[in-house]
Amino acid sequence: MMEYYGNGIETFKTFVKFSDVSSIHIENATRLFNQREWSDLNIYRTKRRIEASKSLYLAKESIMEFLGFGIREIRNISLLKGVFGQPVIVNNNNSSINIGISITHTEKTIGVLLFDQRHPMGIDVENKTSTDSEFLEPYFTDFEKKMIKNSGGTLSKEILFSAKESLSKILKTGLTSPLQIYEISKYYKQGDAIYLFYKNFVQYKTTVQQYG
């Protein structure tokens, strides 16, 4: 799905796509993947290689849709790993490409986000649970725990964790920095969307959509 965002001066085009893991068939992957990508995939054991291949396949399909590329053009584009493990789009012809990518997945779902690198973005998907998700407790400050408790069911640990994950992908840190760094300061709900804002990164906000 193509979306557009403005900052009052320019409009930036983005593309987001989610797919069920079981619906992605990689039998025809050879028509999209190039040798650099196959070399990276072959370092994995079978199960992990299949998972990575499905993510790569959906990502390259998304790039084709976003940029209007055909088979020849997409095979000249490589999706590689950066020094921090982040996905990076590389043009094999050595010309620059101003497109960033963020990828997320659970056991059942893969999501891909493409964006203009002048407008950095990140994406994350988490499973909704019926339990308290105690294992997420260490990722929150006392302020955030109180905010969840007082939200009347609007917020959950999964929602705040997903927001922090998406921000960490933009910053390319992962959740390795002190948890206070990513502290969420406020939120509001409008329609089906929840908007979250950060204490230390006021230039960013996260939009959360819940499904199912």
C-alpha positions in Angstrom: 0.0 0.0 0.0 1.4 3.4 -1.0 1.2 6.2 1.5 2.3 9.8 1.5 3.6 12.0 4.3 4.3 15.7 4.4 6.3 18.0 6.6 4.7 21.2 5.4 7.4 21.7 2.8 7.7 18.3 0.9 5.7 15.2 0.4 7.4 11.8 0.9 6.2 8.6 -0.6 6.2 5.4 1.4 5.1 1.8 0.8 4.0 -0.8 3.4 3.1 -4.4 2.8 2.2 -7.2 5.2 1.8 -10.9 4.2 1.1 -14.2 5.9 4.3 -16.3 6.0 2.4 -19.3 4.7 1.3 -17.4 1.6 4.8 -16.6 0.4 6.0 -19.1 -2.1 9.7 -18.8 -3.0 9.8 -21.3 -5.8 10.3 -18.5 -8.2 12.8 -16.7 -6.1 15.5 -17.3 -8.6 13.9 -14.7 -10.9 14.3 -12.0 -8.2 17.4 -12.9 -6.2 20.9 -12.2 -7.5 24.2 -14.0 -6.7 25.1 -11.6 -3.8 21.8 -12.4 -2.1 22.1 -16.2 -2.6 25.6 -16.1 -1.1 24.2 -14.4 2.0 21.3 -16.8 2.3 23.5 -19.9 1.9 25.2 -19.2 5.2 22.0 -20.1 7.1 20.8 -23.6 8.1 17.7 -24.8 6.2 14.9 -23.5 8.5 16.5 -20.0 9.0 17.3 -19.9 5.2 13.7 -20.4 4.3 12.6 -17.7 6.8 15.2 -15.3 5.4 14.3 -16.1 1.8 10.6 -15.3 2.4 11.5 -12.0 4.0 13.8 -11.2 1.1 11.2 -12.3 -1.5 8.5 -10.0 0.0 11.0 -7.2 0.3 12.1 -7.4 -3.4 8.5 -7.7 -4.6 7.7 -4.6 -2.5 10.7 -2.7 -4.1 9.4 -3.6 -7.6 6.0 -2.2 -6.7 7.4 0.9 -5.1 9.8 1.8 -7.8 7.9 0.3 -10.8 10.8 -2.0 -11.6 10.7 -5.1 -13.8 12.7 -8.3 -13.4 15.9 -7.0 -15.0 16.0 -3.9 -12.8 15.2 -5.8 -9.5 18.1 -8.2 -10.1 20.4 -5.3 -10.2 19.2 -4.3 -6.7 20.6 -6.2 -3.7 19.2 -6.3 -0.2 22.1 -6.8 2.1 23.0 -6.4 5.8 24.6 -3.3 7.2 27.3 -3.3 9.9 24.6 -3.3 12.6 22.6 -6.1 10.9 20.1 -3.7 9.4 18.7 -4.3 5.9 20.2 -2.0 3.3 19.2 -1.6 -0.4 22.2 -1.5 -2.7 22.3 -0.7 -6.4 24.8 -3.1 -8.0 25.4 -0.5 -10.8 27.0 1.7 -8.2 24.5 4.5 -8.7 22.9 5.9 -5.6 19.4 4.8 -4.5 17.6 7.0 -1.9 15.3 4.3 -0.6 15.4 2.9 3.0 13.8 -0.3 4.1 12.6 -1.7 7.4 11.5 -5.4 7.9 9.6 -7.0 10.7 8.2 -10.5 11.3 6.5 -12.9 13.7 6.1 -16.6 13.2 3.0 -15.9 11.0 3.5 -12.4 9.5 6.1 -10.5 7.6 6.0 -6.7 7.1 8.0 -4.5 4.8 8.2 -0.7 4.9 10.0 1.3 2.1 10.6 5.0 2.5 12.6 8.0 1.3 15.8 8.2 3.4 15.2 11.9 3.9 12.2 10.8 6.0 13.5 7.9 8.1 10.9 5.4 9.3 10.8 2.0 11.1 8.2 -0.8 11.4 7.5 -3.5 13.9 4.7 -6.1 14.4 4.0 -8.0 17.6 1.5 -10.7 18.4 -1.3 -9.7 20.8 -1.5 -11.9 23.9 -4.1 -12.6 26.5 -1.5 -12.7 29.2 0.3 -9.9 31.1 3.5 -10.4 29.0 5.7 -10.2 32.1 8.8 -10.9 30.0 8.5 -7.4 28.6 8.6 -5.8 32.0 12.3 -4.9 31.9 11.8 -2.7 28.8 9.6 -0.1 30.6 10.3 2.7 33.0 8.1 3.2 36.1 6.4 6.1 34.2 5.5 3.9 31.3 4.1 1.2 33.6 1.9 3.7 35.3 0.8 5.1 31.9 -0.2 1.6 30.7 -2.1 1.0 34.0 -4.0 4.3 33.8 -4.8 4.0 30.0 -8.1 2.1 30.6 -7.0 -0.7 28.3 -5.9 1.6 25.4 -2.2 0.7 25.9 -0.5 -2.6 26.5 3.0 -3.8 27.0 3.0 -5.1 23.4 2.1 -1.7 22.0 4.8 0.2 23.8 7.4 -2.5 23.1 6.5 -2.4 19.4 6.8 1.4 19.3 10.3 1.2 20.9 11.3 -1.5 18.4 10.3 0.7 15.5 12.3 3.6 16.9 15.3 1.5 17.5 15.3 0.4 13.9 15.5 4.1 12.8 18.3 4.7 15.2 20.0 1.4 14.2 20.7 0.6 17.8 18.3 -2.3 18.6 17.1 -2.4 22.2 20.7 -2.3 23.4 20.7 1.2 24.9 19.4 1.9 28.4 15.6 1.6 28.4 15.1 5.1 29.6 16.5 6.4 26.2 13.3 5.2 24.4 10.9 6.4 27.1 7.4 7.2 25.8 6.2 10.5 27.2 2.6 10.7 26.0 0.0 9.2 23.6 -3.4 9.9 22.2 -6.0 7.7 20.3 -7.8 8.8 17.2 -10.1 6.4 15.5 -8.4 3.0 15.3 -4.9 4.5 15.6 -2.8 5.2 18.7 -0.1 7.8 18.4 2.9 7.7 20.8 5.6 10.3 21.4 9.1 10.0 22.9 10.7 11.9 25.8 14.2 12.0 24.3 13.3 11.9 20.6 10.7 14.6 20.1 11.2 14.6 16.3 9.7 11.1 16.1 6.3 9.6 16.7 4.9 6.1 16.3 1.5 5.2 14.9 0.1 1.9 16.1 -2.7 -0.1 14.4 -4.2 -3.2 16.0 -5.7 -6.0 14.0 -7.5 -9.2 15.0 
